[in-house]
């Protein structure tokens, strides 16, 4: 098992558990039995979103999805965004508790705040070191977006 990493987002830390896999959509994946993967938001995503207060799925369990296909919608104190499939596969189940109270994403993002389970191959996912490198490469652009300066530089 790889060591946990901490990615610094300015003065804030985003903890990245070393035993998980990561997608470019800023979701973590935990392998489960039977070829399933459980997905949730990485601490990096939760920090950017901040207080999640609305979550809606646009597909039903049992639906086959393509990589980056829109599967849902989220609203938080900092953003409104569509949610996209982190890998191609079949969405098997959603975390029903989050539909009633999406704040679980904020409170326990790597545990009870998981989003959905999929049957999928983990081949397109990154290990923690790969995700940390991905974040490092993207951080400068992300800061410009946060500050509303996406068209500068």
The 8 nearest C-alpha neighbors of each residue, nearest first, counted from 0:
[[1, 18, 17, 2, 19, 3, 16, 127],
 [2, 0, 17, 18, 3, 127, 16, 126],
 [1, 3, 17, 4, 0, 16, 18, 127],
 [2, 4, 17, 16, 15, 1, 5, 14],
 [5, 3, 15, 14, 2, 16, 6, 17],
 [4, 6, 14, 13, 15, 12, 7, 3],
 [7, 5, 13, 12, 8, 4, 14, 131],
 [8, 6, 12, 9, 11, 13, 5, 10],
 [9, 7, 11, 12, 10, 6, 13, 43],
 [8, 10, 11, 7, 12, 142, 6, 138],
 [9, 11, 8, 7, 12, 13, 6, 46],
 [12, 10, 8, 9, 7, 13, 46, 6],
 [11, 13, 7, 6, 8, 5, 14, 10],
 [12, 14, 42, 6, 43, 5, 7, 15],
 [15, 13, 5, 42, 4, 12, 16, 6],
 [14, 16, 4, 3, 5, 17, 13, 127],
 [17, 15, 3, 18, 19, 14, 4, 127],
 [16, 18, 3, 1, 2, 127, 19, 15],
 [17, 19, 16, 0, 1, 20, 3, 2],
 [20, 18, 29, 17, 28, 16, 27, 21],
 [19, 21, 126, 28, 125, 27, 124, 127],
 [20, 22, 27, 125, 124, 26, 28, 130],
 [23, 21, 124, 24, 26, 25, 85, 125],
 [22, 24, 25, 21, 85, 26, 130, 124],
 [23, 25, 22, 26, 85, 83, 84, 21],
 [26, 24, 23, 22, 41, 44, 40, 27],
 [25, 27, 40, 41, 39, 22, 24, 21],
 [26, 28, 21, 39, 38, 41, 20, 40],
 [29, 27, 38, 20, 37, 19, 36, 21],
 [28, 30, 37, 19, 36, 31, 20, 38],
 [31, 29, 36, 35, 37, 28, 32, 34],
 [32, 30, 35, 36, 29, 34, 33, 37],
 [33, 31, 34, 35, 30, 36, 118, 29],
 [32, 34, 35, 31, 118, 36, 30, 119],
 [35, 33, 118, 32, 119, 31, 36, 120],
 [36, 34, 118, 31, 117, 33, 32, 30],
 [35, 37, 30, 117, 29, 31, 116, 28],
 [38, 36, 116, 29, 28, 115, 30, 117],
 [39, 37, 28, 27, 115, 114, 113, 116],
 [38, 40, 113, 114, 26, 27, 41, 108],
 [41, 39, 26, 44, 27, 25, 45, 108],
 [40, 42, 26, 43, 44, 27, 25, 45],
 [41, 43, 45, 13, 44, 14, 46, 40],
 [42, 44, 41, 13, 46, 45, 47, 25],
 [45, 43, 47, 41, 46, 42, 25, 40],
 [46, 44, 42, 48, 47, 43, 49, 40],
 [45, 47, 49, 43, 44, 48, 42, 13],
 [48, 46, 44, 45, 49, 43, 77, 78],
 [47, 49, 45, 77, 46, 75, 78, 44],
 [48, 50, 46, 45, 47, 76, 51, 77],
 [51, 49, 75, 76, 52, 48, 105, 102],
 [52, 50, 75, 102, 74, 53, 101, 49],
 [51, 53, 75, 101, 74, 102, 50, 54],
 [54, 52, 74, 73, 101, 51, 75, 55],
 [55, 53, 73, 72, 98, 101, 74, 56],
 [54, 56, 72, 71, 73, 57, 53, 98],
 [55, 57, 71, 58, 70, 72, 54, 59],
 [56, 58, 71, 70, 55, 59, 72, 69],
 [59, 57, 56, 70, 62, 60, 71, 90],
 [58, 60, 62, 61, 57, 56, 90, 92],
 [61, 59, 91, 92, 62, 90, 58, 93],
 [60, 62, 91, 90, 89, 59, 63, 92],
 [63, 61, 89, 60, 90, 59, 64, 58],
 [62, 64, 89, 88, 90, 61, 65, 87],
 [65, 63, 88, 87, 89, 68, 62, 66],
 [64, 66, 87, 68, 67, 88, 84, 86],
 [65, 67, 87, 86, 84, 68, 85, 64],
 [68, 66, 84, 83, 85, 65, 69, 86],
 [69, 67, 83, 65, 84, 66, 70, 64],
 [70, 68, 83, 82, 71, 67, 84, 81],
 [71, 69, 57, 83, 82, 58, 56, 68],
 [72, 70, 56, 57, 82, 55, 81, 69],
 [71, 73, 81, 55, 82, 80, 54, 56],
 [74, 72, 54, 80, 53, 79, 81, 55],
 [75, 73, 79, 53, 78, 51, 52, 80],
 [74, 76, 51, 50, 78, 77, 52, 48],
 [75, 77, 50, 78, 49, 51, 48, 74],
 [78, 76, 75, 48, 49, 47, 79, 50],
 [79, 77, 75, 74, 48, 76, 80, 73],
 [80, 78, 74, 73, 75, 81, 77, 72],
 [81, 79, 73, 72, 78, 82, 74, 71],
 [80, 82, 72, 71, 73, 83, 69, 79],
 [83, 81, 71, 72, 70, 69, 80, 73],
 [82, 84, 69, 67, 68, 70, 85, 81],
 [83, 85, 67, 68, 66, 86, 70, 69],
 [84, 86, 22, 24, 66, 67, 83, 87],
 [87, 85, 66, 84, 88, 65, 123, 67],
 [86, 88, 65, 66, 64, 119, 84, 85],
 [89, 87, 119, 64, 63, 118, 86, 117],
 [88, 90, 63, 118, 117, 62, 91, 64],
 [89, 91, 117, 61, 60, 62, 92, 116],
 [90, 92, 60, 61, 117, 116, 89, 118],
 [93, 91, 60, 116, 115, 90, 94, 117],
 [94, 92, 115, 95, 114, 116, 60, 91],
 [93, 95, 114, 96, 115, 97, 113, 92],
 [96, 94, 98, 97, 93, 99, 92, 114],
 [95, 97, 99, 98, 94, 100, 101, 103],
 [98, 96, 101, 100, 99, 95, 94, 103],
 [99, 97, 95, 96, 100, 101, 54, 55],
 [98, 100, 97, 96, 101, 95, 54, 53],
 [99, 101, 97, 102, 98, 96, 103, 52],
 [102, 100, 97, 103, 52, 98, 104, 53],
 [101, 103, 104, 105, 100, 51, 52, 106],
 [104, 102, 112, 106, 101, 105, 107, 97],
 [103, 105, 112, 108, 102, 106, 107, 101],
 [106, 104, 102, 103, 108, 107, 50, 45],
 [105, 107, 103, 104, 108, 102, 112, 111],
 [108, 106, 112, 110, 111, 109, 103, 104],
 [109, 107, 112, 104, 110, 105, 113, 106],
 [110, 108, 107, 112, 113, 39, 111, 41],
 [109, 111, 107, 112, 108, 113, 39, 104],
 [110, 112, 113, 107, 103, 108, 109, 104],
 [113, 111, 104, 108, 103, 107, 110, 109],
 [114, 112, 39, 111, 38, 110, 108, 115],
 [115, 113, 39, 94, 38, 93, 112, 116],
 [116, 114, 93, 38, 92, 94, 37, 113],
 [117, 115, 37, 92, 91, 36, 90, 38],
 [118, 116, 90, 91, 36, 89, 35, 119],
 [117, 119, 35, 89, 34, 88, 36, 90],
 [120, 118, 88, 117, 35, 121, 87, 34],
 [119, 121, 122, 118, 34, 88, 123, 86],
 [120, 122, 124, 123, 119, 36, 86, 20],
 [123, 121, 120, 124, 125, 119, 86, 20],
 [124, 122, 121, 125, 86, 120, 22, 85],
 [123, 125, 22, 21, 121, 122, 20, 126],
 [126, 124, 21, 129, 20, 130, 22, 127],
 [125, 127, 20, 129, 128, 21, 130, 124],
 [126, 128, 130, 17, 129, 131, 20, 125],
 [129, 127, 131, 130, 126, 132, 125, 4],
 [128, 130, 132, 126, 125, 127, 131, 133],
 [131, 129, 133, 127, 132, 128, 125, 134],
 [130, 132, 128, 134, 133, 129, 127, 135],
 [131, 133, 135, 129, 130, 134, 128, 136],
 [134, 132, 130, 136, 131, 135, 129, 137],
 [135, 133, 137, 131, 136, 132, 138, 130],
 [134, 136, 132, 138, 133, 137, 131, 139],
 [135, 137, 133, 134, 138, 132, 139, 140],
 [136, 138, 134, 135, 140, 139, 141, 133],
 [137, 139, 141, 135, 140, 134, 136, 142],
 [140, 138, 142, 141, 137, 143, 136, 135],
 [141, 139, 143, 142, 138, 137, 144, 149],
 [142, 140, 138, 144, 143, 139, 137, 145],
 [141, 143, 145, 139, 144, 140, 138, 146],
 [144, 142, 148, 146, 140, 149, 141, 145],
 [145, 143, 149, 147, 141, 146, 142, 148],
 [146, 144, 142, 143, 147, 141, 148, 149],
 [145, 147, 143, 144, 148, 142, 149, 141],
 [148, 146, 144, 145, 149, 143, 150, 142],
 [147, 149, 143, 151, 146, 150, 144, 145],
 [148, 150, 144, 143, 151, 147, 140, 152],
 [151, 149, 148, 152, 147, 143, 144, 140],
 [152, 150, 148, 149, 143, 147, 144, 140],
 [151, 150, 149, 148, 143, 140, 139, 144]]
